[in-house]
Amino acid sequence: MSQQEEPHHADKDPDLRSTEVTQGVEKAPHRAMFRAMGYDDEDLAAPMVGVANPAADITPCNVHLDDVADSAYEAVDAADGMPIEFGTITISDAISMGTEGMKASLTSREVIADSVELVSFGERMDGLVTIGGCDKNMPGMMMAMIRTDLPSVFLYGGSIMPGEHEGREITVQNVFEGVGAVAQGEMSEDELDEMERHACPGAGSCGGMFTANTMASVAEALGLAPLGAAGPPAEHEDRYEVAERAGELAVDAIENDRKPSDILTKKSFENAIALQVAVGGSTNAVLHLLAMAAEAGVDLSIEEFDEISQRTPKIADLQPGGTRVMNDLYEIGGVPVVLRRLLDAGLLHGDQLTITGRTIAEELEHLESQGELPDDEEIEADFLYTVDEPKNEEGAIRILTGNLAPGGSVLKVTGDDDLHHEGPVRVFEGEEDAMKYVQEGNVESGDVIAIRNEGPRGGPGMREMLGVTAAVAGQDHAEDVALITDGRFSGATRGFSIGHVAPEAYTGGPIGALEDGDVITVDIADRTLEVDLTDEEIERRLEERDEPEPNYTSGVMAKYGQSFGSAENGAVTNPGAKED
């Protein structure tokens, strides 16, 4: 080669951000690093697509994600992209449940979002495939997509198949409730042992319409995942076809400059809420959708969940309120079946863009034309209802306010729509004491159990308390004992459980003024959560209480604990998101 000649490198779109690390003579050292990993000139000329993978042996939800990531990676490569896989963390909500470690769960949402944002920012990536398995993976990954505003596709790892016990399908929810049944003497330890050994037969996220499946379904309604992507189980061959499709779509989105900011609008969040309440989705989706909207700069309030729930009937009867799981919904067509029924009833904004470049209405028509969505009249399922003849006239989510929760609180209706509860409260300063109280058999019909200092800042981390709620349900008190907390309840929780009480006790919320014996009234029809105290008495008690000390003064829990906002705004930590 003469001195005048320059080495040949394939042309690259100059608008791609990755040119900052792949193009020009001065980037020879950067290219040398890429070549050490096996990338060639053709790769370096292609759009750089990050594949964010939280695979881990920590939880069955994520144990198979390397295989899912491989399928997405290969599809990016085949679509003439430059795939770069990188890892991030996960926390197993089910394994940390009932321990101090559960405080890490919500914090992990923020760490996942932060880490994916950092890698894509630092390495100058052009787009992303973000993969989720356990509960906080989903919102964490989608929050990262929103923050970076890179052309991105969300990819769910799929749910676990149900286990079998004594001829019936079971999930981990049944095991948690079995603990309460053993304490009550209604189940033997041997039977619980048998249930434990068969409830989780393989890889995948918890099978009911708990938090993971709710958020995966919500990703479709938002437009951040292609329709039908949430349904295939983790160990089904269709899951890997979904992964391949995600890789192809990521490259297509980059080529067409289709970003989250082009997809996410107020209407797309309304679509997500409509789906959530129609399928009886997790209360955690309230927290996560509020956080995602805050990240996206979309003005969404907690009250709007209730407004949408009032006009949107519940049409899918899935666990925890029902008996069926995500795989049952997948076998009749998946989330698109529900979306189509909502669209046909005028309960969905069909003009909202999806990651495919088509609107939701167009995408449903496309699935029908491809034979991937069965005709609605051909669907026969005892757990799926029509909008005209729904399971419940209103959706599953209720937002309760009142002098005990001026910032709102969240309940998922899994039983009687017209529940009204009034009774004396027993106050606990944390989950462990409440769990001990329940397990000792002290709970009686009519009780109210209040667990405070478990909020986003007070915990910190807003623990889920499936152990407590499942123990109460396992003792047959799901409908006649109320639980209230400034923490969270699991997506697998059923019964009279009101979480996200805001403001939280740590920041001076009225729940911090409760004393044993105070009478609390919960009226679901009126959407109220009240304590029989005057405003003056609540204020006096709060003024007289000792200022709470933080539970952690160093390390990650202290850092994020200081940053969390209120649950009524999604408990965000990003300073650029919507302020409290």
C-alpha positions as CSV (number, residue, x, y, z in Angstrom):
1,M,0.0,0.0,0.0
2,S,1.4,3.4,-0.9
3,Q,1.8,6.2,1.6
4,Q,-1.2,8.0,-0.1
5,E,-3.5,5.0,0.1
6,E,-5.9,4.7,3.1
7,P,-7.0,1.3,4.5
8,H,-10.5,0.4,3.3
9,H,-13.2,0.3,5.9
10,A,-16.8,-0.3,4.9
11,D,-19.0,2.8,4.8
12,K,-21.1,3.5,7.9
13,D,-24.1,5.7,8.4
14,P,-22.5,8.9,9.8
15,D,-25.6,9.6,12.0
16,L,-25.0,6.5,14.1
17,R,-23.6,7.2,17.5
18,S,-21.2,4.2,17.3
19,T,-19.2,6.0,14.7
20,E,-17.6,7.8,17.7
21,V,-15.8,4.6,18.5
22,T,-15.5,2.8,15.2
23,Q,-14.7,5.4,12.4
24,G,-11.7,7.4,11.5
25,V,-7.9,7.0,11.8
26,E,-7.9,8.2,15.4
27,K,-10.2,5.4,16.4
28,A,-7.7,2.7,15.4
29,P,-7.1,1.8,19.1
30,H,-10.8,1.4,19.7
31,R,-11.1,-0.9,16.7
32,A,-8.2,-2.9,17.9
33,M,-10.2,-3.6,21.1
34,F,-13.2,-4.7,19.1
35,R,-11.0,-6.9,16.8
36,A,-9.7,-8.7,19.9
37,M,-13.3,-9.9,20.5
38,G,-13.7,-11.2,16.9
39,Y,-15.5,-8.3,15.3
40,D,-14.4,-7.5,11.7
41,D,-14.8,-4.6,9.2
42,E,-18.3,-5.6,8.3
43,D,-19.3,-5.5,12.0
44,L,-17.7,-2.2,12.6
45,A,-19.6,-0.7,9.7
46,A,-22.9,-1.9,11.1
47,P,-25.2,-0.4,13.8
48,M,-24.1,-1.4,17.3
49,V,-26.9,-3.1,19.2
50,G,-26.5,-3.8,22.9
51,V,-28.1,-7.0,24.2
52,A,-28.6,-6.4,27.9
53,N,-28.8,-9.8,29.6
54,P,-29.5,-10.3,33.4
55,A,-28.9,-14.1,33.2
56,A,-28.1,-15.6,36.6
57,D,-28.4,-18.7,38.7
58,I,-30.1,-16.7,41.3
59,T,-33.6,-17.4,40.1
60,P,-35.4,-19.7,37.7
61,C,-36.8,-16.6,36.1
62,N,-33.3,-15.8,34.7
63,V,-31.5,-19.1,34.7
64,H,-32.1,-19.7,30.9
65,L,-31.6,-16.1,29.7
66,D,-28.2,-16.8,28.2
67,D,-30.0,-19.0,25.6
68,V,-32.6,-16.3,25.0
69,A,-29.9,-13.7,24.6
70,D,-28.0,-16.0,22.1
71,S,-31.1,-16.1,19.9
72,A,-31.5,-12.4,19.9
73,Y,-27.7,-11.9,19.4
74,E,-27.6,-14.2,16.3
75,A,-30.7,-12.4,14.9
76,V,-29.1,-9.0,15.2
77,D,-26.0,-10.4,13.4
78,A,-28.1,-11.9,10.7
79,A,-29.9,-8.6,10.2
80,D,-26.6,-6.9,9.6
81,G,-26.2,-5.4,13.0
82,M,-23.2,-5.5,15.3
83,P,-24.5,-7.3,18.5
84,I,-22.7,-6.7,21.8
85,E,-23.9,-8.6,24.8
86,F,-23.4,-7.3,28.3
87,G,-24.7,-8.3,31.7
88,T,-26.6,-6.7,34.5
89,I,-27.9,-7.8,37.9
90,T,-31.1,-9.4,39.1
91,I,-32.7,-10.1,42.5
92,S,-35.0,-13.1,43.1
93,D,-38.1,-11.6,44.6
94,A,-39.4,-15.1,45.6
95,I,-36.2,-16.2,47.3
96,S,-35.6,-12.8,49.1
97,M,-39.3,-12.6,50.1
98,G,-39.8,-12.4,53.9
99,T,-36.2,-11.5,54.6
100,E,-34.3,-8.2,55.0
101,G,-32.9,-8.9,51.5
102,M,-36.3,-8.1,49.9
103,K,-35.4,-4.5,50.4
104,A,-33.0,-4.9,47.5
105,S,-35.8,-5.8,45.1
106,L,-37.1,-2.3,44.2
107,T,-33.5,-1.0,44.4
108,S,-32.5,-3.5,41.8
109,R,-35.0,-1.9,39.4
110,E,-33.0,1.3,39.7
111,V,-29.6,-0.5,39.5
112,I,-30.7,-2.3,36.3
113,A,-31.9,0.9,34.7
114,D,-28.7,2.7,35.8
115,S,-26.4,0.0,34.6
116,V,-27.9,-0.4,31.1
117,E,-28.0,3.3,30.7
118,L,-24.4,3.5,31.7
119,V,-23.1,0.8,29.3
120,S,-25.1,2.0,26.3
121,F,-24.0,5.6,27.0
122,G,-20.4,4.8,27.7
123,E,-19.9,2.4,24.7
124,R,-21.9,4.7,22.3
125,M,-24.4,2.1,21.3
126,D,-27.0,2.7,18.6
127,G,-29.8,0.5,19.9
128,L,-30.8,-2.1,22.5
129,V,-32.4,-5.4,23.0
130,T,-33.3,-5.5,26.7
131,I,-34.1,-8.8,28.3
132,G,-36.2,-9.4,31.5
133,G,-36.9,-12.4,33.7
134,C,-37.6,-11.7,37.3
135,D,-40.0,-9.0,38.4
136,K,-37.9,-5.8,38.5
137,N,-36.0,-6.7,35.3
138,M,-38.9,-5.6,33.2
139,P,-39.5,-2.0,34.5
140,G,-35.7,-1.6,35.0
141,M,-35.0,-2.5,31.4
142,M,-37.8,-0.4,30.0
143,M,-36.8,2.6,32.1
144,A,-33.3,2.3,30.6
145,M,-34.8,2.2,27.1
146,I,-36.7,5.4,28.0
147,R,-33.7,7.2,29.5
148,T,-31.4,6.4,26.6
149,D,-34.1,6.9,24.0
150,L,-32.3,4.6,21.7
151,P,-34.2,2.4,19.2
152,S,-34.9,-0.5,21.4
153,V,-37.0,-3.7,21.8
154,F,-38.0,-5.3,25.1
155,L,-37.7,-9.1,25.3
156,Y,-39.3,-11.2,28.0
157,G,-37.7,-14.5,29.0
158,G,-41.1,-16.2,29.4
159,S,-42.9,-17.7,32.3
160,I,-42.6,-21.1,34.1
161,M,-45.0,-23.9,33.4
162,P,-47.3,-24.7,36.3
163,G,-46.4,-27.6,38.6
164,E,-48.8,-30.4,39.6
165,H,-49.9,-31.5,43.0
166,E,-52.6,-34.1,43.7
167,G,-54.0,-33.7,40.1
168,R,-54.2,-29.9,40.1
169,E,-51.9,-27.2,38.7
170,I,-50.0,-25.2,41.3
171,T,-47.6,-22.3,41.4
172,V,-45.3,-20.8,44.0
173,Q,-48.3,-18.8,45.2
174,N,-49.8,-22.1,46.5
175,V,-46.6,-22.9,48.4
176,F,-46.5,-19.5,50.1
177,E,-50.2,-20.0,51.1
178,G,-49.3,-23.5,52.3
179,V,-47.0,-22.0,54.9
180,G,-50.1,-20.3,56.5
181,A,-52.1,-23.4,56.2
182,V,-49.5,-25.4,58.1
183,A,-49.4,-22.8,60.8
184,Q,-53.2,-23.1,61.1
185,G,-53.1,-26.9,61.2
186,E,-55.0,-27.2,57.9
187,M,-52.1,-28.8,56.0
188,S,-49.4,-31.2,57.1
189,E,-45.7,-30.4,56.7
190,D,-45.4,-33.5,54.6
191,E,-48.0,-32.2,52.1
192,L,-46.2,-28.8,52.0
193,D,-43.0,-30.6,51.3
194,E,-44.6,-32.4,48.4
195,M,-46.0,-29.2,47.1
196,E,-42.6,-27.5,47.4
197,R,-41.0,-30.2,45.3
198,H,-43.5,-29.9,42.4
199,A,-44.5,-26.2,42.3
200,C,-41.7,-24.9,40.1
201,P,-40.8,-27.5,37.4
202,G,-38.3,-25.6,35.4
203,A,-37.0,-22.2,34.1
204,G,-39.2,-19.1,33.8
205,S,-40.9,-16.4,35.7
206,C,-43.7,-17.1,38.2
207,G,-46.6,-18.4,36.1
208,G,-49.7,-16.4,37.2
209,M,-50.6,-12.9,36.3
210,F,-48.1,-11.8,38.9
211,T,-45.6,-8.9,38.4
212,A,-43.4,-10.5,35.8
213,N,-46.2,-11.5,33.4
214,T,-48.1,-8.3,34.1
215,M,-45.1,-6.2,33.1
216,A,-44.3,-8.3,30.1
217,S,-48.0,-8.0,29.0
218,V,-47.8,-4.2,29.6
219,A,-44.8,-4.0,27.4
220,E,-47.0,-5.1,24.5
221,A,-49.7,-2.6,25.3
222,L,-47.1,0.2,25.5
223,G,-45.6,-0.8,22.2
224,L,-42.1,-1.5,23.5
225,A,-42.5,-5.2,22.6
226,P,-44.1,-6.8,19.6
227,L,-47.7,-8.1,20.2
228,G,-47.7,-11.7,21.3
229,A,-44.2,-11.6,22.8
230,A,-45.2,-12.1,26.4
231,G,-47.0,-15.4,25.9
232,P,-44.6,-18.2,25.0
233,P,-43.3,-20.1,28.1
234,A,-39.6,-19.9,28.9
235,E,-38.9,-23.5,27.7
236,H,-41.1,-23.4,24.6
237,E,-39.5,-23.2,21.2
238,D,-41.7,-20.2,20.4
239,R,-39.8,-18.2,23.0
240,Y,-36.7,-18.4,20.9
241,E,-38.6,-17.2,17.8
242,V,-39.7,-14.2,19.9
243,A,-36.1,-13.6,20.7
244,E,-35.1,-13.7,17.1
245,R,-37.9,-11.3,16.2
246,A,-36.6,-8.9,18.9
247,G,-33.1,-8.9,17.4
248,E,-34.5,-8.3,13.9
249,L,-36.7,-5.5,15.1
250,A,-33.9,-3.7,17.0
251,V,-31.9,-3.4,13.7
252,D,-35.1,-2.3,11.9
253,A,-35.8,0.3,14.6
254,I,-32.3,1.7,14.2
255,E,-32.6,1.9,10.4
256,N,-35.9,3.7,10.8
257,D,-34.9,5.8,13.8
258,R,-37.9,4.5,15.8
259,K,-37.3,5.4,19.4
260,P,-39.2,5.0,22.7
261,S,-40.1,8.7,22.6
262,D,-41.9,8.1,19.3
263,I,-43.9,5.3,20.9
264,L,-44.7,6.4,24.4
265,T,-47.5,8.9,24.9
266,K,-50.2,9.5,27.4
267,K,-52.5,7.3,25.3
268,S,-50.0,4.4,25.3
269,F,-49.8,4.5,29.1
270,E,-53.6,4.5,29.2
271,N,-53.5,1.4,27.0
272,A,-51.1,-0.3,29.4
273,I,-53.4,0.5,32.4
274,A,-56.5,-0.8,30.5
275,L,-54.7,-4.1,29.9
276,Q,-53.5,-4.3,33.5
277,V,-56.9,-3.9,35.0
278,A,-58.6,-6.1,32.4
279,V,-56.4,-9.1,33.2
280,G,-56.2,-8.5,36.9
281,G,-52.5,-7.6,36.8
282,S,-50.2,-6.9,39.7
283,T,-50.4,-3.8,41.9
284,N,-46.7,-3.4,41.2
285,A,-47.5,-2.3,37.7
286,V,-49.0,0.9,39.2
287,L,-45.7,1.7,40.8
288,H,-43.7,0.8,37.7
289,L,-45.9,2.5,35.1
290,L,-45.8,5.7,37.2
291,A,-42.0,5.4,37.3
292,M,-41.8,4.8,33.5
293,A,-44.1,7.7,32.8
294,A,-42.0,9.9,35.0
295,E,-38.9,8.9,33.1
296,A,-40.7,9.5,29.8
297,G,-42.0,13.0,30.8
298,V,-45.6,11.8,30.5
299,D,-48.0,13.3,33.0
300,L,-49.6,10.3,34.7
301,S,-51.2,10.4,38.1
302,I,-52.1,7.5,40.4
303,E,-55.8,8.6,40.3
304,E,-55.9,7.8,36.6
305,F,-55.4,4.1,37.3
306,D,-58.7,4.2,39.2
307,E,-60.5,6.2,36.4
308,I,-59.4,3.7,33.8
309,S,-60.3,0.7,36.0
310,Q,-63.8,2.1,36.5
311,R,-64.5,2.1,32.8
312,T,-62.6,-1.1,31.9
313,P,-64.1,-4.4,33.0
314,K,-62.0,-7.4,34.1
315,I,-62.2,-10.0,31.4
316,A,-59.4,-12.5,32.3
317,D,-59.6,-14.6,35.4
318,L,-56.0,-15.6,36.1
319,Q,-54.0,-16.3,39.2
320,P,-53.9,-14.9,41.9
321,G,-57.6,-14.3,41.8
322,G,-58.4,-17.1,39.4
323,T,-56.9,-20.5,38.8
324,R,-55.3,-20.2,35.3
325,V,-51.8,-19.1,34.4
326,M,-50.0,-17.3,31.6
327,N,-49.5,-20.4,29.5
328,D,-53.3,-20.9,29.4
329,L,-53.7,-17.4,27.9
330,Y,-50.9,-18.1,25.5
331,E,-52.6,-21.2,24.2
332,I,-55.7,-19.2,23.1
333,G,-53.7,-16.4,21.4
334,G,-52.0,-14.5,24.2
335,V,-52.2,-10.9,25.2
336,P,-53.4,-9.8,21.7
337,V,-56.7,-11.6,22.3
338,V,-57.3,-9.3,25.3
339,L,-56.1,-6.2,23.4
340,R,-58.4,-6.9,20.5
341,R,-61.5,-7.3,22.8
342,L,-60.6,-4.0,24.4
343,L,-60.0,-2.3,21.1
344,D,-63.3,-3.5,19.7
345,A,-65.1,-2.2,22.7
346,G,-63.5,1.3,22.3
347,L,-61.4,0.8,25.5
348,L,-58.0,1.0,23.8
349,H,-56.3,3.7,21.7
350,G,-55.7,1.7,18.5
351,D,-53.7,4.5,16.8
352,Q,-50.7,4.2,19.1
353,L,-47.4,3.2,17.5
354,T,-45.6,0.0,18.3
355,I,-42.0,-1.0,17.9
356,T,-42.9,-2.7,14.6
357,G,-43.7,0.7,13.0
358,R,-47.4,-0.3,12.9
359,T,-50.1,0.9,15.3
360,I,-51.7,-1.5,17.7
361,A,-54.8,-1.7,15.5
362,E,-52.7,-2.4,12.4
363,E,-50.6,-4.9,14.3
364,L,-53.7,-6.8,15.4
365,E,-54.9,-6.9,11.8
366,H,-51.4,-8.1,10.7
367,L,-51.5,-10.9,13.2
368,E,-54.9,-11.9,12.0
369,S,-53.9,-11.9,8.4
370,Q,-50.8,-14.0,9.2
371,G,-53.0,-16.6,11.0
372,E,-51.2,-15.8,14.3
373,L,-54.3,-14.6,16.0
374,P,-57.4,-16.8,16.0
375,D,-60.9,-15.4,15.2
376,D,-62.4,-14.2,18.4
377,E,-65.6,-16.2,18.0
378,E,-63.5,-19.4,17.8
379,I,-61.9,-18.8,21.2
380,E,-63.3,-21.0,23.9
381,A,-61.9,-20.5,27.4
382,D,-63.6,-20.6,30.8
383,F,-61.2,-17.9,32.1
384,L,-61.6,-15.4,29.3
385,Y,-64.8,-13.2,29.2
386,T,-66.2,-10.7,26.8
387,V,-66.5,-7.0,27.5
388,D,-70.3,-7.3,27.4
389,E,-70.3,-10.2,29.9
390,P,-67.2,-9.7,31.9
391,K,-65.9,-11.4,35.0
392,N,-66.2,-8.1,36.9
393,E,-67.9,-4.9,35.7
394,E,-64.8,-2.9,36.7
395,G,-61.1,-3.6,36.4
396,A,-59.1,-5.1,39.2
397,I,-57.2,-2.1,40.4
398,R,-58.6,0.3,43.0
399,I,-56.9,3.5,44.2
400,L,-58.1,4.3,47.8
401,T,-57.6,7.8,49.4
402,G,-58.6,9.3,52.6
403,N,-57.1,10.7,55.8
404,L,-54.9,7.6,56.1
405,A,-53.6,7.8,52.5
406,P,-53.9,11.3,51.2
407,G,-51.4,10.4,48.5
408,G,-53.3,7.3,47.5
409,S,-53.0,3.5,48.2
410,V,-53.4,0.5,45.9
411,L,-55.6,-2.6,46.1
412,K,-56.2,-5.4,43.6
413,V,-59.6,-6.9,43.8
414,T,-59.4,-10.6,43.7
415,G,-62.7,-11.5,45.2
416,D,-66.0,-9.6,46.1
417,D,-66.2,-6.2,44.3
418,D,-68.1,-4.6,47.2
419,L,-65.9,-5.3,50.1
420,H,-66.3,-3.1,53.1
421,H,-64.1,-3.6,56.2
422,E,-64.1,-1.9,59.5
423,G,-62.1,-2.9,62.5
424,P,-59.4,-2.2,65.1
425,V,-55.8,-2.0,63.9
426,R,-52.8,-3.9,65.2
427,V,-49.7,-1.9,64.3
428,F,-46.3,-3.3,63.4
429,E,-43.1,-1.4,62.8
430,G,-41.9,-3.8,60.1
431,E,-42.7,-7.1,58.3
432,E,-41.0,-9.5,60.6
433,D,-43.1,-8.8,63.7
434,A,-46.2,-8.9,61.7
435,M,-45.3,-12.3,60.2
436,K,-44.5,-13.7,63.7
437,Y,-47.9,-12.5,64.9
438,V,-49.8,-14.2,62.0
439,Q,-47.8,-17.4,62.2
440,E,-48.6,-17.7,66.0
441,G,-52.3,-17.8,65.1
442,N,-53.3,-14.5,66.5
443,V,-55.3,-13.2,63.6
444,E,-59.1,-13.1,63.9
445,S,-61.8,-12.1,61.5
446,G,-62.3,-8.4,61.4
447,D,-58.7,-7.5,62.2
448,V,-56.7,-4.9,60.5
449,I,-53.0,-5.4,60.3
450,A,-50.9,-2.3,59.6
451,I,-47.2,-2.6,58.7
452,R,-45.3,0.6,58.4
453,N,-41.8,1.9,57.9
454,E,-41.6,-0.3,54.8
455,G,-41.9,2.5,52.2
456,P,-39.5,3.5,49.5
457,R,-37.3,5.5,51.9
458,G,-38.3,4.1,55.2
459,G,-37.4,0.5,54.3
460,P,-35.8,1.5,52.2
461,G,-36.8,-0.4,49.1
462,M,-40.5,-0.9,49.8
463,R,-40.5,-4.7,50.5
464,E,-43.2,-6.9,49.1
465,M,-44.9,-8.9,51.8
466,L,-46.2,-12.0,50.1
467,G,-45.2,-14.1,53.1
468,V,-47.6,-12.2,55.4
469,T,-50.5,-12.0,52.9
470,A,-50.1,-15.6,51.9
471,A,-50.0,-16.7,55.6
472,V,-53.2,-14.8,56.2
473,A,-54.8,-16.3,53.1
474,G,-53.6,-19.7,54.0
475,Q,-55.5,-19.4,57.3
476,D,-58.7,-18.6,55.4
477,H,-58.7,-14.9,56.3
478,A,-58.0,-13.4,52.8
479,E,-61.4,-11.7,52.7
480,D,-62.1,-10.9,56.3
481,V,-58.7,-9.5,57.5
482,A,-57.4,-6.3,56.0
483,L,-53.7,-5.6,55.7
484,I,-52.4,-2.1,55.0
485,T,-48.8,-1.0,54.5
486,D,-46.6,1.8,53.1
487,G,-44.6,-1.1,51.5
488,R,-45.8,-3.3,48.7
489,F,-47.6,-6.6,48.2
490,S,-46.5,-9.2,45.7
491,G,-48.2,-9.7,42.4
492,A,-49.2,-13.1,43.8
493,T,-51.0,-11.5,46.7
494,R,-54.8,-12.0,46.9
495,G,-57.3,-10.8,49.4
496,F,-57.9,-7.6,51.3
497,S,-54.3,-6.1,50.9
498,I,-53.8,-2.4,50.5
499,G,-50.3,-1.3,49.8
500,H,-48.3,1.8,48.6
501,V,-49.9,3.9,51.3
502,A,-48.6,7.4,50.7
503,P,-47.1,9.5,52.1
504,E,-45.1,6.7,53.9
505,A,-44.5,6.7,57.6
506,Y,-40.8,7.6,57.3
507,T,-41.7,11.0,55.6
508,G,-44.4,11.9,58.0
509,G,-47.4,10.2,56.5
510,P,-50.6,9.6,58.6
511,I,-49.9,5.8,58.7
512,G,-47.1,6.8,61.2
513,A,-49.7,8.2,63.6
514,L,-51.6,4.9,64.0
515,E,-51.9,3.3,67.4
516,D,-53.2,-0.2,68.4
517,G,-57.0,-0.1,68.6
518,D,-57.6,2.8,66.2
519,V,-60.6,1.9,64.0
520,I,-59.9,1.8,60.3
521,T,-62.5,1.7,57.6
522,V,-61.8,0.4,54.1
523,D,-64.6,1.0,51.6
524,I,-63.7,-0.3,48.1
525,A,-66.8,1.0,46.5
526,D,-66.2,4.5,47.8
527,R,-62.4,4.2,47.2
528,T,-61.6,5.3,50.8
529,L,-59.1,4.4,53.4
530,E,-59.9,6.2,56.7
531,V,-58.9,6.0,60.4
532,D,-61.4,7.2,63.0
533,L,-59.2,10.2,64.1
534,T,-59.5,13.9,63.5
535,D,-56.9,15.7,61.4
536,E,-55.9,17.5,64.6
537,E,-55.3,14.2,66.4
538,I,-53.2,12.8,63.5
539,E,-51.1,15.9,63.4
540,R,-50.6,15.9,67.2
541,R,-49.4,12.3,67.2
542,L,-47.1,12.9,64.2
543,E,-45.6,15.9,66.0
544,E,-44.9,13.9,69.1
545,R,-43.4,10.9,67.5
546,D,-39.6,10.4,67.4
547,E,-38.0,11.3,64.2
548,P,-37.2,8.0,62.4
549,E,-33.5,7.1,61.9
550,P,-32.4,5.6,58.6
551,N,-32.0,1.9,58.7
552,Y,-28.8,2.1,56.6
553,T,-26.1,4.8,56.7
554,S,-23.7,3.5,54.1
555,G,-23.6,1.3,51.1
556,V,-26.1,0.8,48.3
557,M,-29.2,0.7,50.5
558,A,-28.3,4.1,52.0
559,K,-27.5,5.6,48.6
560,Y,-30.8,4.6,46.9
561,G,-32.8,5.0,50.1
562,Q,-32.0,8.7,50.1
563,S,-33.0,9.0,46.5
564,F,-36.4,7.3,46.3
565,G,-39.4,9.5,45.7
566,S,-42.9,8.8,46.9
567,A,-44.8,5.7,45.8
568,E,-47.6,7.9,44.4
569,N,-45.1,9.0,41.7
570,G,-43.5,5.6,41.1
571,A,-40.7,5.8,43.7
572,V,-38.3,7.1,41.1
573,T,-34.6,7.9,41.9
574,N,-33.7,9.6,38.6
575,P,-33.4,13.3,39.4
576,G,-34.5,14.2,35.9
577,A,-37.8,12.4,36.2
578,K,-41.1,13.9,37.4
579,E,-40.6,15.6,40.8
580,D,-42.8,14.6,43.8
